[in-house]
Amino acid sequence: MKKAFILAALTVIVIASFLAGSRQGRAQYDAVRDAAGSVWNDRTVKKIRKRASKKFRRAVKRAQKQLG
């Protein structure tokens, strides 16, 4: 009987710890996601991404011409 009680108590502790940790992890994930989203959507970063995309497409076209 004592072993069953200890096992039940340990199970409750593990479940509570998991739930508390997952909530904290989710909050931290949301904070990182929001920060990354604000950087990704920044006007300057958008301009740089657009410029890099154009350069990449040009480089691909040049490489295709050189390869035949």
C-alpha positions in Angstrom: 0.0 0.0 0.0 2.8 2.3 0.8 4.5 1.7 -2.5 1.3 2.5 -4.3 0.9 5.8 -2.5 4.5 6.8 -3.2 4.0 5.9 -6.9 0.8 7.9 -7.1 2.5 10.9 -5.4 5.5 10.6 -7.7 3.2 10.5 -10.7 1.3 13.6 -9.6 4.6 15.4 -9.1 5.9 14.4 -12.5 2.7 15.5 -14.2 2.6 18.9 -12.4 6.3 19.5 -13.2 5.7 18.7 -16.9 2.7 21.0 -17.1 4.5 23.9 -15.3 7.6 23.4 -17.6 5.6 23.2 -20.7 3.8 26.4 -19.9 7.1 28.2 -19.2 8.5 26.8 -22.4 5.5 27.9 -24.4 5.8 31.4 -23.0 9.5 31.6 -23.9 8.8 30.2 -27.3 6.1 32.8 -27.9 8.5 35.6 -26.8 11.2 34.4 -29.2 8.7 33.9 -32.0 7.4 37.5 -31.5 10.9 38.9 -31.4 11.9 37.1 -34.6 8.7 38.2 -36.3 9.3 41.8 -35.5 12.8 41.6 -36.9 11.7 39.7 -40.0 9.0 42.2 -40.7 11.2 45.3 -40.1 11.2 47.6 -43.1 15.0 47.6 -43.4 15.2 43.8 -43.2 12.5 43.5 -45.9 14.6 45.7 -48.2 17.7 43.7 -47.6 15.8 40.4 -48.2 14.3 41.8 -51.4 17.8 42.9 -52.6 19.4 39.6 -51.7 16.6 37.7 -53.5 17.1 39.7 -56.7 20.9 39.1 -56.5 20.3 35.4 -56.0 17.9 35.2 -59.0 20.5 37.0 -61.2 23.2 34.7 -60.1 21.1 31.7 -60.9 20.4 33.0 -64.4 24.1 33.7 -65.0 25.0 30.2 -63.8 22.3 28.7 -66.0 23.7 30.6 -69.0 27.2 29.5 -68.3 26.2 25.8 -67.9 24.3 25.9 -71.2 
